[in-house]
């Protein structure tokens, strides 16, 4: 890499440097994730590690636009054409064996590529299944990733593969910034800054590796286990990572045994991202208007709602109708409001191989996706002389596995700031978030109130972020229902164009009264019909109070072709 700043020439960032050095000493620790804003030297540090590892250890980078064939490997067409032998051309996973697999902006990596990396990281092998070839290649590597958290969250499954995470903050000391800029400019002009430091640093790594297995560790295992248990960390990967990282730290310092200080040094790098567990219902409620805050002693019990199909009016209960349920004197086992809502989110679930560019493919003779490799194999299999004929042509019938996203379109007007509406909305949100978590669906939020509707949260898999955003929405005046539906539709169609299948869940009391519209009810119905025209899956959760009902929510659901949930409160 030309004009690459040396690892030790990077100004500051001691924790990031330590984490990368530990990984260089013991690649089995698991990986390092560097998190921070642009310009904080994340990428420079990651790439600089290659100089400490030496030329024997490969340093392979996966670009964001990498295809599945480039990552896993593909048929070597040159070999097929030249000798008729069908061989596999190594992909990036196999090329990284014994070294480092680096991904810049890893949170933006396509889901189907993430799945490939997860499989290789878990098994240590890369399985290439292409046409008539099946190959298993070794693929044991250290994983290094960098990301800017403002551009989106990292999938929990991938985050768990990183043993260490480091927050890389920008330099704020003027002297440090001046030194960093000077070194960068010198490097861009061709100067090799601190090359001797790289040589010395590589020697330190090699010496630490040589003594690594001689460092005693057993005496500290009990303390590591106790610390992880006290922090509520369920995954044993944390214990293993702390033990290995502490041993690597002791080896770097030339010690013969792991000490408590070594454990303290590495603990922060390992535990800070491992305390995430499945979201559990909180007692938090959306912020209500001051005059609508529930008073102590008020009854906040919520009755079970009636769930209807927007076109047939049939009640839903986990796929069963309430009609003819039998006489159990009110003792029959009925699904709760949240359970019924959760049953409606099956459309938000994922399929096996979620996000795969090509989930399954079958060879066909009719035009579809043309397969050059299979065509060549067919021609060679036919034998004889001459070129290609029509019978040699092969195509692929592709089945794509879609990503899923639940879009909450939330009414934040003053009319839904009352006790009953808040209780119902909170329960609906908690149940839907839980289902989205289990089904690996993303979550997005559109809010409408006052005179505006806006996307309050772009699609994310971080359920904690989604919960905080949903339950922290501010209340604002009128109910621009038509604008809210339009904003939800626009986001849903945009996600569909990008390969994500949306489920739109509208939570509202269906009492439109927006500025600049002569008939807000007609405007809302028009937008609902546009949802139906877009063939979008929609659920209307009606939060209207029982005390005085307009009944417009059901009309809205019928116009949108949506499932209708009438939430009733006592």
C-alpha positions as CSV (number, residue, x, y, z in Angstrom):
1,X,0.0,0.0,0.0
2,X,1.7,3.2,-1.1
3,X,1.5,6.3,1.0
4,X,0.2,4.3,3.9
5,X,0.8,5.9,7.3
6,X,2.7,3.6,9.7
7,X,0.8,2.0,12.5
8,X,2.8,3.8,15.3
9,X,2.8,7.1,13.3
10,X,-0.9,7.5,14.0
11,X,-1.3,10.1,16.7
12,X,-3.2,9.1,19.9
13,X,-5.8,6.3,20.0
14,X,-4.0,4.1,22.6
15,X,-7.0,1.8,23.1
16,X,-7.4,1.1,19.4
17,X,-3.7,0.4,19.0
18,X,-3.8,-1.9,22.1
19,X,-6.7,-3.9,20.7
20,X,-5.1,-4.4,17.3
21,X,-1.8,-5.4,18.9
22,X,-3.5,-8.0,21.1
23,X,-5.2,-9.4,18.0
24,X,-1.8,-9.6,16.2
25,X,-0.3,-11.5,19.1
26,X,-3.2,-14.0,19.4
27,X,-5.4,-14.0,16.2
28,X,-7.8,-16.5,17.9
29,X,-9.1,-13.7,20.2
30,X,-11.9,-13.1,17.7
31,X,-11.6,-9.7,16.1
32,X,-11.7,-5.9,16.6
33,X,-14.4,-3.4,15.7
34,X,-13.3,0.3,15.6
35,X,-16.3,2.6,16.0
36,X,-16.1,6.4,15.4
37,X,-16.8,9.3,13.2
38,X,-15.1,9.9,9.8
39,X,-11.5,11.2,10.0
40,X,-10.7,9.6,13.3
41,X,-8.0,7.3,11.8
42,X,-10.0,4.0,12.1
43,X,-9.1,2.9,8.6
44,X,-5.5,4.0,8.9
45,X,-5.0,2.0,12.0
46,X,-6.7,-1.1,10.6
47,X,-4.6,-1.1,7.4
48,X,-1.5,-0.2,9.4
49,X,-1.8,-3.5,11.2
50,X,-0.7,-5.3,8.1
51,X,2.8,-3.9,8.6
52,X,3.0,-5.3,12.1
53,X,1.8,-8.7,10.9
54,X,4.5,-9.0,8.3
55,X,4.3,-10.3,4.7
56,X,3.5,-13.9,5.6
57,X,0.1,-13.0,7.0
58,X,-2.4,-12.0,4.3
59,X,-4.4,-8.8,4.8
60,X,-7.6,-9.0,2.7
61,X,-10.2,-6.3,2.4
62,X,-13.9,-6.9,1.4
63,X,-15.3,-3.8,-0.5
64,X,-18.9,-2.8,0.1
65,X,-19.9,-3.7,-3.4
66,X,-18.4,-7.2,-3.4
67,X,-20.5,-9.9,-5.0
68,X,-21.2,-13.3,-3.5
69,X,-18.9,-15.0,-6.1
70,X,-16.1,-12.6,-5.3
71,X,-16.4,-13.3,-1.6
72,X,-17.0,-17.1,-1.6
73,X,-15.3,-18.0,-4.9
74,X,-16.5,-19.0,-8.3
75,X,-15.8,-21.2,-11.3
76,X,-12.5,-20.5,-13.0
77,X,-13.9,-19.8,-16.5
78,X,-10.3,-19.5,-17.9
79,X,-9.6,-23.1,-16.7
80,X,-12.8,-24.3,-18.2
81,X,-12.2,-22.7,-21.6
82,X,-8.5,-23.6,-21.7
83,X,-8.4,-27.2,-20.5
84,X,-12.0,-28.2,-19.9
85,X,-11.2,-28.7,-16.2
86,X,-13.8,-27.2,-13.8
87,X,-11.9,-25.6,-10.9
88,X,-12.8,-23.0,-8.2
89,X,-11.2,-19.6,-8.3
90,X,-10.5,-18.6,-4.7
91,X,-12.7,-15.9,-3.1
92,X,-11.8,-13.4,-0.5
93,X,-12.7,-15.6,2.4
94,X,-10.2,-18.3,1.3
95,X,-7.6,-15.7,0.5
96,X,-7.8,-14.4,4.1
97,X,-7.0,-17.7,5.7
98,X,-4.2,-17.4,8.2
99,X,-4.4,-13.6,8.2
100,X,-6.9,-10.7,8.5
101,X,-10.2,-10.0,6.8
102,X,-10.9,-6.3,6.9
103,X,-14.2,-4.5,6.2
104,X,-14.4,-0.8,6.1
105,X,-17.9,0.6,6.9
106,X,-18.9,-2.9,7.9
107,X,-22.4,-1.7,9.0
108,X,-23.2,-0.8,5.4
109,X,-22.2,-4.3,4.1
110,X,-25.0,-6.1,2.3
111,X,-26.8,-8.7,4.4
112,X,-26.1,-11.6,2.2
113,X,-22.4,-10.9,2.3
114,X,-22.6,-10.7,6.1
115,X,-24.2,-14.1,6.2
116,X,-21.3,-15.6,4.3
117,X,-18.8,-14.0,6.7
118,X,-20.7,-15.2,9.7
119,X,-20.8,-18.8,8.4
120,X,-17.0,-18.8,7.7
121,X,-16.2,-17.2,11.0
122,X,-18.2,-19.7,12.9
123,X,-17.0,-22.8,11.1
124,X,-13.5,-21.9,10.0
125,X,-14.2,-23.1,6.5
126,X,-15.5,-21.7,3.2
127,X,-17.9,-23.9,1.3
128,X,-18.2,-23.2,-2.4
129,X,-21.2,-24.8,-4.1
130,X,-21.1,-23.7,-7.7
131,X,-22.6,-25.6,-10.6
132,X,-21.1,-29.1,-10.6
133,X,-18.4,-28.2,-8.1
134,X,-18.4,-28.6,-4.4
135,X,-15.3,-27.5,-2.5
136,X,-14.5,-26.9,1.2
137,X,-11.6,-24.5,1.8
138,X,-9.9,-23.5,5.1
139,X,-10.9,-19.9,6.1
140,X,-9.6,-19.1,9.6
141,X,-9.0,-15.4,9.9
142,X,-9.0,-12.5,12.3
143,X,-11.9,-10.1,11.6
144,X,-11.4,-6.3,11.7
145,X,-14.1,-3.9,11.0
146,X,-14.6,-0.1,11.1
147,X,-17.9,1.8,11.2
148,X,-19.5,5.2,11.8
149,X,-22.5,4.6,14.1
150,X,-24.4,7.5,12.6
151,X,-24.8,5.5,9.4
152,X,-26.6,2.6,11.0
153,X,-26.3,-0.2,13.5
154,X,-24.4,-3.5,13.1
155,X,-26.4,-6.7,13.1
156,X,-26.2,-8.3,16.6
157,X,-25.0,-11.6,15.1
158,X,-22.1,-9.9,13.5
159,X,-21.4,-7.7,16.4
160,X,-21.0,-10.8,18.6
161,X,-18.2,-12.0,16.4
162,X,-16.0,-9.1,17.5
163,X,-14.2,-9.9,20.7
164,X,-13.2,-6.3,21.2
165,X,-14.8,-3.0,20.3
166,X,-13.1,0.4,20.6
167,X,-14.6,3.9,20.5
168,X,-12.2,5.9,18.3
169,X,-12.8,9.5,19.1
170,X,-11.4,12.4,17.1
171,X,-8.4,14.3,18.3
172,X,-9.4,17.5,20.1
173,X,-6.0,18.7,21.4
174,X,-4.6,21.3,18.9
175,X,-1.1,20.0,19.2
176,X,-2.1,16.4,18.5
177,X,-4.1,17.6,15.5
178,X,-1.2,19.6,14.2
179,X,1.1,16.6,14.5
180,X,-1.4,14.3,12.8
181,X,-1.8,16.7,9.8
182,X,1.9,17.1,9.4
183,X,2.5,13.3,9.3
184,X,-0.4,12.8,6.9
185,X,1.0,15.5,4.5
186,X,4.5,14.0,4.7
187,X,3.2,10.6,3.9
188,X,1.2,11.8,0.9
189,X,4.4,13.3,-0.4
190,X,6.1,9.9,-0.3
191,X,7.9,10.1,3.0
192,X,8.0,6.9,5.0
193,X,7.2,8.1,8.5
194,X,8.5,5.9,11.3
195,X,9.3,2.9,9.2
196,X,11.8,1.9,11.9
197,X,9.0,1.9,14.4
198,X,7.1,-0.6,12.3
199,X,10.1,-2.9,12.2
200,X,10.5,-2.6,16.0
201,X,6.8,-3.1,16.5
202,X,6.8,-6.2,14.4
203,X,9.6,-7.6,16.5
204,X,7.7,-7.0,19.7
205,X,4.7,-8.9,18.2
206,X,6.8,-11.8,17.2
207,X,8.4,-12.1,20.6
208,X,5.0,-11.9,22.3
209,X,3.7,-14.7,20.1
210,X,6.7,-16.9,20.9
211,X,6.1,-16.6,24.7
212,X,2.2,-16.5,24.5
213,X,1.5,-20.2,25.4
214,X,4.0,-20.1,28.3
215,X,2.1,-17.4,30.1
216,X,0.2,-18.9,33.0
217,X,-3.5,-18.1,33.1
218,X,-5.4,-20.6,35.2
219,X,-5.2,-18.6,38.5
220,X,-7.3,-15.8,36.9
221,X,-10.1,-17.9,35.3
222,X,-12.3,-17.8,38.4
223,X,-12.1,-14.0,38.6
224,X,-12.9,-13.6,34.9
225,X,-16.0,-15.8,35.2
226,X,-17.2,-14.0,38.3
227,X,-16.8,-10.6,36.7
228,X,-18.8,-11.6,33.6
229,X,-21.6,-13.2,35.6
230,X,-21.9,-10.0,37.7
231,X,-22.2,-7.9,34.5
232,X,-25.0,-10.2,33.3
233,X,-23.2,-11.3,30.2
234,X,-24.7,-14.5,29.0
235,X,-22.3,-15.4,26.2
236,X,-19.2,-17.4,27.2
237,X,-17.4,-15.8,24.3
238,X,-16.8,-12.9,26.6
239,X,-15.0,-15.1,29.2
240,X,-12.9,-16.7,26.5
241,X,-12.0,-13.3,24.9
242,X,-11.0,-11.8,28.2
243,X,-8.8,-14.7,29.1
244,X,-7.0,-14.7,25.7
245,X,-6.7,-10.9,25.5
246,X,-5.3,-10.8,29.1
247,X,-2.8,-13.5,28.2
248,X,-1.8,-11.6,25.1
249,X,-1.4,-8.4,27.1
250,X,0.9,-10.2,29.6
251,X,2.9,-11.6,26.7
252,X,3.4,-8.2,25.2
253,X,4.7,-7.0,28.6
254,X,7.1,-9.9,28.9
255,X,5.3,-11.4,31.9
256,X,5.2,-15.1,32.8
257,X,1.7,-15.1,34.2
258,X,-1.6,-13.1,33.8
259,X,-2.1,-10.6,36.6
260,X,-5.2,-8.7,37.7
261,X,-3.9,-5.6,35.9
262,X,-3.9,-7.4,32.6
263,X,-7.6,-8.3,33.1
264,X,-8.5,-4.7,34.0
265,X,-6.7,-3.5,30.9
266,X,-8.7,-5.6,28.5
267,X,-12.1,-5.7,30.2
268,X,-13.5,-2.5,28.8
269,X,-12.6,-3.5,25.3
270,X,-14.6,-6.7,25.5
271,X,-17.6,-6.3,27.8
272,X,-19.0,-2.9,26.6
273,X,-20.9,-4.4,23.6
274,X,-21.8,-7.7,25.1
275,X,-24.4,-6.6,27.6
276,X,-27.1,-6.3,25.0
277,X,-29.9,-8.8,25.5
278,X,-33.3,-9.3,23.9
279,X,-35.4,-6.2,24.6
280,X,-37.8,-6.7,27.4
281,X,-40.9,-4.7,28.1
282,X,-40.2,-1.5,30.0
283,X,-42.4,0.5,32.2
284,X,-41.6,3.6,30.1
285,X,-44.5,5.3,28.3
286,X,-44.6,7.9,25.6
287,X,-44.4,11.4,26.8
288,X,-47.9,12.7,27.4
289,X,-49.4,16.2,27.5
290,X,-49.2,17.7,31.0
291,X,-53.0,17.7,31.4
292,X,-53.3,14.1,30.3
293,X,-50.9,12.5,32.7
294,X,-52.5,9.6,34.6
295,X,-53.2,10.3,38.2
296,X,-52.3,8.0,41.0
297,X,-55.1,5.6,41.8
298,X,-56.6,5.8,38.3
299,X,-57.5,2.4,36.7
300,X,-55.3,1.8,33.8
301,X,-56.4,-1.7,32.9
302,X,-56.8,-2.4,29.2
303,X,-59.4,-4.7,27.7
304,X,-58.6,-7.1,25.0
305,X,-59.1,-5.5,21.6
306,X,-61.1,-6.8,18.7
307,X,-58.9,-7.6,15.7
308,X,-60.6,-7.4,12.3
309,X,-59.7,-7.9,8.7
310,X,-60.2,-4.6,6.9
311,X,-62.1,-6.3,4.1
312,X,-64.1,-9.1,5.9
313,X,-64.4,-7.9,9.5
314,X,-63.4,-11.4,10.7
315,X,-61.8,-11.4,14.2
316,X,-58.3,-12.8,14.4
317,X,-56.8,-14.7,17.3
318,X,-53.6,-16.3,16.3
319,X,-55.3,-17.4,13.1
320,X,-58.6,-18.5,14.8
321,X,-61.9,-16.7,14.7
322,X,-63.5,-15.6,18.0
323,X,-66.9,-16.5,16.5
324,X,-68.3,-19.6,18.1
325,X,-65.6,-19.8,20.6
326,X,-67.8,-21.6,23.0
327,X,-69.3,-20.7,26.4
328,X,-66.7,-20.8,29.1
329,X,-68.3,-18.1,31.2
330,X,-65.6,-15.7,30.3
331,X,-62.9,-18.1,31.4
332,X,-61.8,-19.2,27.9
333,X,-58.1,-18.7,27.1
334,X,-58.1,-15.6,24.9
335,X,-55.0,-14.1,23.4
336,X,-54.0,-10.7,24.9
337,X,-53.9,-7.5,22.9
338,X,-50.1,-7.8,22.4
339,X,-50.3,-11.5,21.5
340,X,-52.9,-10.8,18.8
341,X,-50.8,-8.0,17.4
342,X,-47.8,-10.2,17.4
343,X,-49.7,-12.8,15.3
344,X,-50.2,-10.1,12.7
345,X,-46.5,-9.6,12.2
346,X,-45.8,-12.9,10.5
347,X,-45.4,-10.8,7.4
348,X,-42.6,-9.0,9.1
349,X,-40.6,-12.2,9.7
350,X,-37.6,-13.3,7.8
351,X,-37.0,-16.3,5.6
352,X,-34.0,-18.6,5.9
353,X,-31.0,-17.0,4.3
354,X,-32.5,-13.5,4.9
355,X,-31.1,-10.9,2.6
356,X,-29.3,-13.4,0.3
357,X,-28.7,-12.0,-3.1
358,X,-29.6,-15.5,-4.5
359,X,-31.2,-17.7,-1.9
360,X,-31.7,-20.7,-4.2
361,X,-31.2,-21.1,-7.9
362,X,-32.3,-23.8,-10.4
363,X,-31.0,-24.5,-13.8
364,X,-33.6,-24.0,-16.5
365,X,-33.6,-23.9,-20.3
366,X,-35.9,-20.9,-20.7
367,X,-34.5,-17.4,-20.7
368,X,-33.9,-16.1,-17.2
369,X,-30.5,-15.2,-15.7
370,X,-27.9,-16.4,-18.2
371,X,-25.2,-18.7,-16.7
372,X,-22.0,-18.6,-18.7
373,X,-20.3,-21.3,-16.6
374,X,-23.1,-23.8,-16.9
375,X,-23.4,-23.1,-20.6
376,X,-19.7,-23.9,-21.1
377,X,-20.0,-27.0,-19.0
378,X,-22.9,-28.2,-21.1
379,X,-21.0,-27.6,-24.3
380,X,-18.0,-29.5,-23.0
381,X,-20.2,-32.3,-21.8
382,X,-21.7,-32.7,-25.3
383,X,-18.3,-33.3,-26.8
384,X,-17.4,-33.1,-30.5
385,X,-16.3,-30.1,-32.4
386,X,-18.0,-26.8,-33.3
387,X,-19.2,-23.8,-31.3
388,X,-22.2,-23.3,-29.0
389,X,-25.7,-24.3,-30.1
390,X,-29.0,-23.4,-28.7
391,X,-29.2,-26.6,-26.7
392,X,-26.1,-25.6,-24.8
393,X,-27.5,-22.4,-23.4
394,X,-28.3,-22.5,-19.6
395,X,-30.1,-20.1,-17.4
396,X,-30.8,-19.7,-13.7
397,X,-34.2,-19.4,-12.1
398,X,-33.6,-17.2,-9.1
399,X,-35.5,-17.1,-5.9
400,X,-34.6,-14.1,-3.7
401,X,-34.9,-14.0,0.0
402,X,-36.3,-10.6,1.1
403,X,-35.3,-8.5,4.0
404,X,-38.1,-7.3,6.2
405,X,-38.9,-4.1,8.0
406,X,-41.7,-3.0,10.3
407,X,-42.6,0.7,9.7
408,X,-44.3,2.3,12.6
409,X,-46.4,5.2,11.5
410,X,-47.2,6.8,14.8
411,X,-49.8,9.5,15.6
412,X,-48.2,12.0,18.0
413,X,-51.0,14.5,18.0
414,X,-52.4,15.8,21.3
415,X,-55.6,13.7,20.8
416,X,-53.7,10.5,21.5
417,X,-51.9,11.8,24.6
418,X,-54.5,10.4,27.0
419,X,-54.1,7.6,29.5
420,X,-55.9,5.0,27.5
421,X,-54.3,5.7,24.1
422,X,-50.8,5.8,25.7
423,X,-51.3,2.4,27.5
424,X,-52.6,0.8,24.3
425,X,-49.8,2.3,22.1
426,X,-47.1,1.2,24.6
427,X,-48.3,-2.4,24.7
428,X,-48.6,-2.5,20.9
429,X,-45.1,-1.1,20.4
430,X,-43.5,-3.5,23.0
431,X,-45.1,-6.6,21.4
432,X,-44.3,-5.6,17.8
433,X,-40.7,-4.8,18.8
434,X,-40.3,-8.2,20.4
435,X,-41.6,-9.9,17.3
436,X,-39.3,-7.8,15.1
437,X,-36.3,-8.8,17.3
438,X,-37.1,-12.5,17.1
439,X,-37.7,-12.5,13.4
440,X,-34.5,-10.4,12.6
441,X,-36.7,-7.7,11.0
442,X,-35.6,-4.1,10.9
443,X,-37.7,-1.3,12.4
444,X,-38.4,2.2,11.1
445,X,-40.5,5.1,12.6
446,X,-42.6,7.7,10.9
447,X,-44.3,10.2,13.2
448,X,-47.0,12.7,12.4
449,X,-48.4,15.5,14.5
450,X,-49.0,19.3,14.4
451,X,-48.5,20.2,10.8
452,X,-45.9,17.8,9.7
453,X,-45.0,14.1,9.1
454,X,-41.5,12.9,9.1
455,X,-39.2,9.9,9.2
456,X,-38.1,9.9,12.8
457,X,-35.9,6.7,12.5
458,X,-34.5,5.1,9.4
459,X,-34.5,1.3,9.3
460,X,-32.4,-0.2,12.1
461,X,-31.9,-3.5,13.8
462,X,-31.2,-1.9,17.1
463,X,-34.4,-2.5,19.1
464,X,-33.1,-0.4,21.9
465,X,-32.7,2.6,19.6
466,X,-36.1,2.0,18.1
467,X,-37.8,1.7,21.5
468,X,-36.2,4.9,22.8
469,X,-37.3,6.7,19.7
470,X,-40.9,5.3,19.7
471,X,-41.6,5.9,23.4
472,X,-39.9,9.3,23.5
473,X,-41.9,11.0,20.7
474,X,-43.1,14.4,21.6
475,X,-46.8,15.3,21.3
476,X,-47.8,18.1,18.9
477,X,-51.2,19.6,18.3
478,X,-53.2,18.5,15.3
479,X,-53.5,15.2,13.4
480,X,-52.2,15.4,9.9
481,X,-53.2,11.8,9.2
482,X,-53.0,12.0,5.4
483,X,-49.5,13.3,5.6
484,X,-48.5,10.5,8.0
485,X,-49.9,7.9,5.6
486,X,-48.2,9.5,2.7
487,X,-44.8,9.5,4.5
488,X,-45.2,5.9,5.5
489,X,-46.1,4.9,2.0
490,X,-43.1,6.8,0.5
491,X,-40.7,5.1,2.9
492,X,-42.3,1.6,2.3
493,X,-42.0,2.0,-1.5
494,X,-38.5,3.2,-1.2
495,X,-37.5,0.2,0.9
496,X,-39.2,-2.2,-1.5
497,X,-37.2,-0.7,-4.4
498,X,-34.1,-1.4,-2.3
499,X,-35.0,-5.1,-1.8
500,X,-36.7,-4.9,1.6
501,X,-40.3,-6.0,2.1
502,X,-42.1,-3.6,4.4
503,X,-45.0,-4.0,6.8
504,X,-46.7,-0.7,7.6
505,X,-48.3,-0.5,11.1
506,X,-50.3,2.7,11.7
507,X,-51.1,3.6,15.3
508,X,-53.7,6.4,15.4
509,X,-57.0,7.5,16.8
510,X,-58.1,8.2,13.2
511,X,-59.3,11.8,14.0
512,X,-57.7,13.8,11.2
513,X,-57.7,17.6,11.5
514,X,-54.8,19.1,9.6
515,X,-54.2,22.7,8.4
516,X,-54.5,23.4,4.7
517,X,-57.0,20.6,3.9
518,X,-60.7,21.3,3.3
519,X,-61.7,17.8,4.1
520,X,-59.1,15.9,6.1
521,X,-61.2,12.7,6.2
522,X,-61.3,12.5,2.4
523,X,-57.6,13.3,2.2
524,X,-56.8,10.4,4.6
525,X,-59.0,8.0,2.6
526,X,-57.3,9.0,-0.6
527,X,-53.9,8.3,1.0
528,X,-55.2,4.9,2.3
529,X,-56.3,4.0,-1.2
530,X,-52.8,4.8,-2.5
531,X,-51.4,2.4,0.1
532,X,-53.7,-0.3,-1.3
533,X,-52.7,0.6,-4.8
534,X,-49.1,0.1,-3.8
535,X,-50.0,-3.4,-2.7
536,X,-48.4,-2.8,0.7
537,X,-49.1,-4.9,3.8
538,X,-50.7,-2.6,6.3
539,X,-52.1,-2.9,9.8
540,X,-54.3,-0.1,11.3
541,X,-54.2,0.0,15.1
542,X,-57.2,2.1,16.1
543,X,-56.5,3.9,19.4
544,X,-59.8,5.8,19.5
545,X,-61.4,6.1,22.9
546,X,-64.6,4.3,23.6
547,X,-66.3,7.4,25.1
548,X,-66.9,9.1,21.8
549,X,-66.2,7.2,18.6
550,X,-66.2,8.4,15.0
551,X,-65.4,4.9,13.7
552,X,-63.2,6.3,11.0
553,X,-60.4,3.9,11.6
554,X,-62.3,0.9,10.2
555,X,-63.1,2.9,7.1
556,X,-59.4,3.8,6.7
557,X,-58.5,0.1,7.0
558,X,-61.0,-0.9,4.4
559,X,-59.7,1.7,2.0
560,X,-56.1,0.6,2.5
561,X,-57.0,-3.1,2.3
562,X,-55.4,-3.4,5.7
563,X,-55.9,-5.5,8.8
564,X,-57.8,-3.6,11.4
565,X,-57.1,-3.7,15.2
566,X,-59.7,-1.9,17.3
567,X,-58.0,-1.3,20.7
568,X,-60.6,-0.9,23.4
569,X,-59.9,0.5,26.9
570,X,-62.0,0.7,30.0
